[in-house]
Amino acid sequence: MSITRLRETESLAKRHFAETALFGFLFLAVLFATPFIDSSLWWRAVAIGLVIWAIGYYRHRRRFRQFACPSCESPLFRSPAAAGEAVTFDCQLCDTVWDTTFRE
């Protein structure tokens, strides 16, 4: 009988910050550049901003549903958690529960 280990991963938090900063910067750049664009092209800036927002939102939602195990790289799916509990991913191959440092 093996004992399940609980380990904390910082890679998800770092990747979350980097992607949030990147998509936030791109969205704000388009938002602030819109008044300086020719008035006949404003809809293109709005469309680009919406595409950037949609990609960022999709990646944000996906990040908390699926996670690659840092040890064996197998895809892991989120363990159910109640409000205020840790967001964890359970790897059966490594017999490890990964704590993402995020809370529900």
Buried (B, 14 or more C-beta within 10 A) or exposed (E): EEEEEEEEBEEBEEEBEEBBEEBEEBBEEBBEEBEEBEEEEEEEBBEBBEEBBEBBEEBEEEBBEEBBBBEEEEEBEBEEEEEEEBBBBBBEEBEBBBBBEBEE
